[in-house]
Amino acid sequence: AKFTGDGQLQWVKQSTGTNNTGSGRLAVDPVGNAFITGVFTASASFHNLVLSNAVAGNYYYLTKYDSVGNALWAQSLGMGGSRSAVTVDSSGNCYAAAELSGNTNIFSKFDAGGDLLWTKIVPNGMFMLFQLAADSVGNCFFSGSLYNQTTFDGQTLGSAGNNDALLGKINTSTPPPLNLVPQGGSVQLSWPDLAAGFHLESADHFDPALSWTSNAATVNTLGLT
């Protein structure tokens, strides 16, 4: 459902399916699109979009609605339990995570059109997933509660007690956006300071035969004539 700032209902939508269909987490992008995760059993319908699975069980879904309540796309994230999370960045990319069957955790990034950009799998993930957040350049952060030994991309963490607080970061694999501003006879290029690991290369003019010069990663503004 969507309400105005003073509490007036603008629209409400219902999702139906075989047996149970429920919603879990919600995130909203800068232009008012809503992203929702939840659980369905054999099938789920979001207006004219249908997700279905041949084997009955609890499956996670991710769906996107526009600002006036139209369902734009829906994705199945896999069979699992009860915890999922979703967040969105300033460019409208969506990040979803879920606890799948067999103590497997999945992290995925989708673009604004619902196309999968990347997936990270954490097998034998002995932690409970609580929350996701994304920064302006597409890094994804997650929090949870670690209750047993878990390996994240080669780094193994173990619980010192019954449950330990857990915080992780997944680096972006997408180059940051460039801003181009004409200034007199030059073009000023800039990119976010947060975009660690990325830097510009420049040349005197656009000739494929030229060698490009790397600029220091600590510099985030470059003027080209």
N, C-alpha and C positions, 0 to 999 in steps of 0.2 A: 504494500500500500504506500501511497505518497500523500503527504500532507503539506499544506502551505506553512509559512512561518508562523501564522497565527492559529494553526491547528485545524484548518479546513481540509476535508478530504478531497483530493483531486482524482484519484483513481485507486482501484483495488483489483487484484488479479488472483485467480485461483488455479492451481495446478492439480491435475487429477492423474490417476494411474491405477495399475493393478495392485490390490492390497494397500500398502502404506506408501505415501509420498509426503515427505516433510522437509522443511527448510532449516538451515543451520546458521550460516554466517552471511553477512551483507556488507558490501562495500559500494561506494558511489564515486564516480570519476568527476573531474572538474566541470563537465557539461551536463551532468545530471543522469547519466546512464547508471543503471543499478546492476550489480553482479551478485549472484546468490549461489551458495553451495547448499547441498542437502543430500538426503538419502531417499532412494526409491527401491522397490523390489523387482518386479519383472518388467514393468514399463511405466513411463511417466510422460504426460503431455503438457506442454507449455504453449497454449493457444494452438497454433498449427504445427508446432515442432514436437516430434515424438522420439523418445529414447526407449530402446527395448533390449532385453538380453534373453538368450535362450535358456540359461540356467537361472532359476529363481534364487534370490538372495538379496542382501543389502548392497546396493551400488551407490556410489557417490555421483552426483551430477554438479555441473557448473552451467549456469545460464545467464544471459545478458538481456536486460530490458532497456529500451530507450526512455527518454524523459517523459514520454506520454503513455508509457505502459505497454508498448509493443514488444513482444518477444523476438529478439534478433537472431540468437543462436543458442544452442545447447550442446554440451559435451559430457560424455561419461568418463569419469576419472578412475573407475575400477571398483572391484568388490572389496568391501571393508566393514569396519565397525561403526563407530558413532562420532568420530571427531574429524572435522575438516576446518579449513580456514581460507580466507580470500582477502586480497588487497589489490589496489590499482595504483599505477603511477600517473604522473602529470601528462603523459602522452596517451593515456587510455589503454596501455597494456595491462593485462590482468595476470595475477599470480595466485595459484591455488595449491593447496596442500591437503593431503588426506592420509589417514592411517588405514592401510589396506590389510587384507587377510595375511596371516603368517608373519606378523610383526614387521611388515614392510611399510615404509613411509615413502610417499611420492611428493615431489615438488615440481610444478609445471608453470611455464609462462606462455600466455596466449596473447596475440596481438589484438587490436581493436575489432578485427573482423572474425575472431574466433579461431585463427590458425595457430597451431602449436609451434612455438619457437624453440623451446628446449624442455627437457625433463631430467630431473635428478632422482635417483632411486637410493634409498638408504635401507639395505636389507638388514634383517634382524635388529630393527630399530626399537630398542627398549626404552622408549620415552613417550610421554603423552604430549601431543601437539596442542598448543593453546592459541597462538596468535601469529599473524604475518603482518609485515609492513614493508613498503618499498620507498626508496629515496628518488630524487629527481633524475638520476641517471640509470635507474633500473637495477640497482642492487636490492636483493631481497633479504630481509631479516626475519628470523623466526624465534619464538620463545616456547618453552615447554617445561616439562618436569622429567628428569632422567632418573630411572629406577633400576637400571642395570647396564652392563657394559655395551656400548654402541660405537661403531666405527663410522666416521664421516670422512669420506675421501682419503682414507689412510690415517686419519687421526682418531685414536681410540680414547674414549672417555668412559670412566666407571663411576658409579654412584658411591659416595663416601658414607651415605646414610640410607634411610628408606627411600627418600626422594630428594634430588638436588635440582636447583634452578638451572635451566638450560637456555643459552642464547647463542644463536648462530647467524652467519652471514653467507649468502651465496652471491659471488661476484657476478656482475653483468658480463654477458658475452656479446653485447651489442654496442658498437661504437657510439659515443655520445653525440647529440645533435650539435651542428655547427650553426652559428649565427653570422650572417654576412651583412655588413653595414658599409655603404659607400661613404668615403671621407675624402673630399677633394679629388685628387688623382689616384687615390688608393682604395683598396677594399680591405676593411677591417674584419678579421676572422676571430671569433672567440668561442670558447667551449667551457663547460663547467669545471670549476676547481675540484669538484668531487670525483671527476673522471680519472681516477688513478689507473695507471697502466696504459693510458692512451696519450698520444701527442701528435702534433701536426708535422707534416713534411712539406717543405716549400721548394720552389724553383724560381728562377728569374723570369721565365715565361713558359708557356705550355708547349713543350716539345718532348715527345716520347723518348727521344735519344738522350735527354738530359739526366743527370744524376740528381735525385731529390735530396735535400738537406734536412736531417732530423732536427727538430727544435726541442729544447729541453722540456721534459715533462712537467717541470715546475712553472713553465710559462703558459698562460692560458689566453693570451691575446697576441696576434700576429698581424702586421700590416704588410700587404702585398701591393706593389705598384703595377 
